[in-house]
Amino acid sequence: MKKDKSIKEIMSIAWILVFGALPPMLDTTIVNIAVNDLAKIFSASFSSTQWIVTGYTLALGIAVPFSGWLIRKYDGKKIFMGALGVFLAASLLCGLSWDMNSLITFRIFQGFASGIMIPTLTALVVQLAGNDNIGRLMSIVGIPIVFAPIIGPVIGGLIMQYSSWHWLFFVNLPIGAIALLMMHWKLPNFKAIDKSAKLDWIGVFLLVMMSGMFIFGVTEIKASGANSIAVLSFALASISLVIYLFYGWKKKDLALIPLELFKSKNFSASFISLFLAGFATNGPMLLFPMFFRNVRALNVITSALWLIPQGIGMLVTRPIIGKMTDKIGARFVVLPSIIITIMGTLPFAFFDSDTAYWIIWLTLFLRGIGVGGITVPIMSDSYVGLKNTQVPAASVATRIIQNIGAASGSAILATVVSNSLNMKEGTIANLTIAYHMGFITSLIFMLISIIPTFFLTNKIRKDAILFK
């Protein structure tokens, strides 16, 4: 009985943590569906408005090393509650935004707080579970992750259809307030692991410069010329990269992302694959709702409902991906998943305002099956062959590059669409061509992502492989 009670208490604490993390887990998909409306409300271009998504995702990646440092140095309960408090404050400010620049700024704060919360949630659940209950508790953590792509757009669509855009962000407040009260009363303290832990501030600064300047440079590329700001941004990003390579060589294992990690073939392939995966996942996810609104002339709630087949496809794939990766290796899970994703994206380069709705739904379902089999196996494979001492740094590196890749995917595809529409009338024909160009760009990066896949783990016996 005592053991059963202990398990019940552990499970209840896990549910409280997941409830607290629910707003940031849903936030990205809730806002994605409303990007088109927010652009009109603030009279902003698509290239500017996409920073609502890109800035949030980029901040997620930048926050990762801070999360690891904070959870080692301070009480985990205080870190989680503090990050949730910042997220709620940023949500309030987002809802009170007076122009596009203020909204983007507050979204970055939102993203940073979310980037602290999600890794902290995982770390606290692992501490809470021990060896006996880890599987059961991680399955609870996975519930909102699985359902966010399905539920989030619908919530966002309902808000935009029947309420004000402000509630895209205000909706977080009552949930977060209840979660904070529950944590204050029910959550135990989580002792600091290493109070002497230090953060690689120089590494973080160089990372911010590399990723931020690269993505900003992408968004400043103009189809009509005058790309001096873009050139300067790319130059600063390149200089930051060169400095980091020298810095990482000098700091060795103490660097934020130790260069020693790249001696592992699996890690290097996973690192590149995770970056490119952003063009297969987040990039098109930004385009789909806008394609439905602008080309198909659907209202916001219908656009959200049309995204459900993709979420269901991802849901179907998830239960078997881990087992398949363990059995045959990441290579022959990721490779067919990329091919299926390509098959589920290619038709969008030809779809128009007259394409039958059931064909679009079926294509999205197929795409969801493919997307669901990409990220998890790549993340798992990044640790193969590493020393135990290298695992924490590898975890930080993969989380960072995953979010930077996602932000880059959104920024590049948005820039392609905006430049395609530059100096043209917003007719259905021109809009259709612009989105076609965005989807084609996504497909090009998906094809490139096949190359590093061949360097992932292969557990199939050599005599069973038809092609080496």
N, C-alpha and C positions, 0 to 999 in steps of 0.2 A: 504493500500500500504506500509506503513511504517513497519507494522508487517511482511508482505510478504518479504520485503527487508531484514529485520532483520533475518528472517529464512534462506534466501538465503545466507546471510553473514555467519551465523553460520554453514550452511552445507558446504560452501566453505572452511572454516577453518578446519572442520572435515576431509574433503578430503585431505587437505594439510598434516594434522597429519598422516593420514593413508598412504599417499604416502611416507612420511618420514620413516614410520615403515615397509614399504614393503620389503626392503632388509633383515632385520633380520627375518621377518616372513617366507620368502622363503628360507633363508640360509641353515637351517638344512636339508630340503628335497632336495635341490640342491646338497649338498655335499654327502648325503647318497648314491646316485646312483654311486658316483665316488670312494668310499672307496676301492673297488677291484683294480681299476687302480692306485690309489695313493700308495697302498701297493707295487705294481710292480715297479712303478716309483722310489720310495725311497728304494726299496729292503728291505722292512720291513715285519715283521710277522703280521698276522691278529690281534693277541692279542695286539700288539703295535699300529697298525693303527686304531683300534676301538676307541682309545683315542681322535681321531679327532672329533668323535661324542660324546663320553662319557664326555670328558673334557669340551666341549662346553655346554652340557646339565647341567652338575654339576655346572658350573659357572653361568648359568641362575638362578638356585635355590639359590645360595649363594648371588646373587645380589639383591634378592627380598627385604630383610630388609633395604638395602641401599637405594633402590628406595623409599620406604615409608618414610624414614627419610628425604631424600633430597627434596621430593615434599612438605613436611611440612615446611621445613626450608628455602627453596630458591625459586626464581621465576621459575615456571614450564617451561616457554619457554626456559630459559637458561639451565635447567636440560636436557630437551629433545634434544635441539640442541647440547649440550656438549656431551651427550651420543652417539648421531648419529656421531659426529665428531670422537670420540674414536673408534666407530664401523668401520668407513671408514678407519681410520689409521691402525687398526688391519687387515682389509681386504687387504689393500695394502701390509702389511708385510706378511700376509699369502701367497699372490701371489708371493712374493719375497723369500719365504722360501728356505733354502738350504739343509735341511734334515728333517727327520720326527720329531725330538725333537723340532726344531724351529717352525715347522708348528703347532704342538700340543700346544706349548706355546702361539702362536699368536691366535689360535682358542679359548683358554681360555679367552684371553682379548676380543675377539669378543663376546663370550658368555656372559661375564660379562656386557658389554655395552648393549647387547640385553636385558639382564635381568633388566637393568635400564629402557630401553625404553618402553617395552611392558606394564608394570604396570603403568608407567607414562602416556602413551597414554590413557589408560582407565580412569585414574584420571582426566586428562585434559578434556576429552570428557564429563565426568559427570559434571565437573564444567561449561563447556561451554553450556551444554544442558539445565540445570535446570530441572524442573519437566515436562515441556510441550513437549520437543523434545527428551527425553532420548531414547525412543524406536527407533525413526527414526535414530538417530545418532549411537546407538549401532549396528544397522543393517549394517551400513556402515563399522564400525570397524570389524564386523564379516565376511565381504566379503573375505579379503585375508586369514583369518584363515580357512575358508571353502575350498577355492580353492588351498591353498598351497600344500596339499598332492597330488593334481592332476597336477598342473602346475610345481612345483618345480623339480620333477624328470625328467620331459621332458626337461626343460631348462638345467639341469645338463647333461642330455644325449646328447643334441645337442652340448653343449660346448665340451664335451669329444670326440664326434664323428667328429666334423668339426673344432675344434680349439685346443688350448693348455689348460692344466689343470689350468694354472695361471688365466684364465678367469672365473673359478669357483668363484673366489674372486674379481677379477678386475671388474666383471659385476656390483658389488655393487656401484662402484665409480661414474659413471655418474649419476645414479639415485639419489644417496645420495647427490651429489653436487647440483643438481637441487633442491632437497628438501630443502637443507640448505638455498639456495638463496630465495626460496619461503617463508620459515619460517621467514627469516630476514625481508623481505618486508611486509608480509601479516599477520603473526601470532601476536596476541595481547599478552601483558604480563599477566602472571597468578600470582597474589600476593601470597607470602608465607602464609601458614595457621597458622603456629606456629614457629616463629623464635627461640624460646627457646627449640625446640624439641631436644632430646638427643637420641643417638643410643646406644644400649646395645652391646658394643664392646666385652665384655667377652663372652656374649651369642653367638655372631657371630663367634668368634674364636673357641669356643667349637663345634659349628655346623660344621665349616669347618673341624676340626679334626675328628669328628665323621663320617661324610659322606665321606670325602676325604680318610681317612685311611681305611675305610671299603671297598670302591670301589677299591682302590689300592691293598689291600690285596686280593681281589677276582681275580684281574688280575695277581697276582704273584703266584697263586696256580699252581703248576706244577704236571702234571700227573706222571712224573718220580721221584718225591720226591724233596728233597732240598727246603722245604717250610718255611725256617726260617724267611725270609722277610715277607711272608704272615702272619705267626703267630705273629710277632712283630707288624705288621700293625693292625691286629684284636685286639691285646692287647691294643694298643694306642686308637683305636676307642672305646673299652669297658671302658677304664679308663676315656675318655672324656665324655662318656654317664653318668657314675656314678657321675662325678664331676658336670655335668650339672643338674642332678636330685637334688643334694644337693643345687646347686646354685639357681635353679628354686624354690625350697622350701623356701629358704631364701628371694629371691627377690619378690616372689609372683607375682602380676600383672605387675611389672616392668620388668620381664624377657622377653626375645625375644619370646619364646613360653611358656606362663604361664601354669604351671601344672594344674591350676584350670580348664582349658578347658577340660581336660580328665575326669572330673566328668560327662560331657555330654555323654550319650551313643551314640548319633548320631555323635558327633564330633570324638569320639574315633574310631567308626566303619569307618567313612569317612577317617580319617587319615591313618588307616591301609590299607583301600581299595585303596586309591590313590597311596600308595607306591607299592602295588601289581599290580596296573593297568599298571605300567611301563613295566611289563613282558608281558602284553597282547598287548601293543601298540608299544613302541619304540624298545624293544628287537627284535621281529620278523621283524620290518621294516628295521633293519640293516641287517638281514639275507637274506631277499627276493632277493634284487638285486644281492647279491653274489651267491646265489643259482642259479639264472637265468644265471649269467655269467659263473660260474665254472662247474655246473652240466648240464645245458641246452645248454651251449656254445652259448648264445645269445650275440650280440654286445650291447654296452652300451645304445644306443637309443631305441633298441627293448626292453631291460630290463625295461627301464623307461616307455615305453608304456604299458607293461604288468602290471604295478602297477596301471594304471588308473582305472580298475574295482573296486579296493578296495576304491579308492578315491570317485568314484561315489556312492558306497554303503554307505559311511559315509555321503555324500551329501544328499542322499535320506532320511536318518534317522533324520538328524539334525532338520528339521522344526517341527517334532512332539514330540521330546523328552521332551522339556520344558513343553508343554501342558500336556503330559502324567504324568510327575513328579508331577505337581501341582494337577492333578486329583486323582491319585492313590498312590502317594508316591514313593520315590526312590527305595524301596526294589523290587517292582514288575516291575520296569523298568530295573534296573541294573542286576537282577538275570537272566531274559531271554536274556539280551544282552551278559552276560558272556557265557551263554550256546551256543548262536549263534556264538560267537567268537571262542569257543572251536570247534564247528562243522566246522568252517571255517579255523581252524588251524590244526586239527587232520590229515586231508588227506596229509598235507605236510610231515608228519612223514613217509609217504609211497610213495610219488611222486618220480619219478626218471627221467632219461633222455628221456624215451620213453612215458611218460604220455601225453595224448592228451592235446593240448594247450587250447581247449575250456573248459575242466574240470578244469584246473588251473584258468582260468579267472572267471568261475562261482564260484569257491571256494573263490577266493579273493573278489568277489562282496559280497558274503554271509558274509565273515569276516568283511568287511567294515561296513555292516549293524550293526553287533554286536558291533564293536569297537566304532561306532558313538553314542552308547547309554550307554556308561560306565562313562566317566569322568564328563560330565555336571551334571547329576543327583547326583553324589557323592559330587561334589563341592557344589551344592545347599543344599544338606542335612546336610552338616557340620555346617551350621548356625542355624539349627532348635533347638530351646530350649535354645539358648544362650542369655545372656543379651546384650543390645545394646552396652555397654561399652566393651564387649568381641569380638565384630565383627571384628574390625581392626586387632587384634592379631590373630584371627582365619583365616582371609584372608591371612596374612603373612605365617602362619603355613602351610596352605593347598597348597599355591603356592610353598613353599620350598619343601615339601615332595613329591609333584607331580613330580618336576624336579629331585629330588634325586632318586625317584623310577624309573624314565625313564633312568637315567644314570646307575643305578644299573642293570636294565634289560639288557641294551646293554652290560655292562661289563661282567655279568655272562654268557649270551648266547655266547658271543665272546670267553670267556675262555673255555667253554664247547666244542665249535667247535675246537678251537686250540689244546686243550688237546687230543681230539679224533684223531686229525691228527698227534700228536706227534710221531716222529720216524717212520712215515709211508710214503710210496710213494704217491705223489699227483695224484693218478689214479682217474678216474670217480667213481669207486666203493667206494674207501675210502672217497672221498669228499662227496658222497651221504650219506654215513653212518654218517659222521661228522655232516652234516646239519640236518639229521634226529634226532640226539642226541640233537642238539640245539632246534629244534621245540618241542621235547618231554619234555625237561626241561621247556620250556615256558608253555606247557600244565599243568605240575605239579603245577606251581605257579598260573595258572588260576583256577585250581581246588581248591587250598587253598583259593583263593580270594572269593570263594562262601561263606565261613564261616562268615566273617564280614558283608556280604550283609544282613544276617538275622537280623542284629541289626539296619538296616536303617529304615527310616520312612515307615509305612504302613497306607495308608488312606482308604483302602478297609474295609467295615464293617465286623465285626467279623463273622456275620452269613453268609457272602458270601465267607469266606475262607474255602477251603477244607482241607488244612493242616496247623496246627498252628506250 
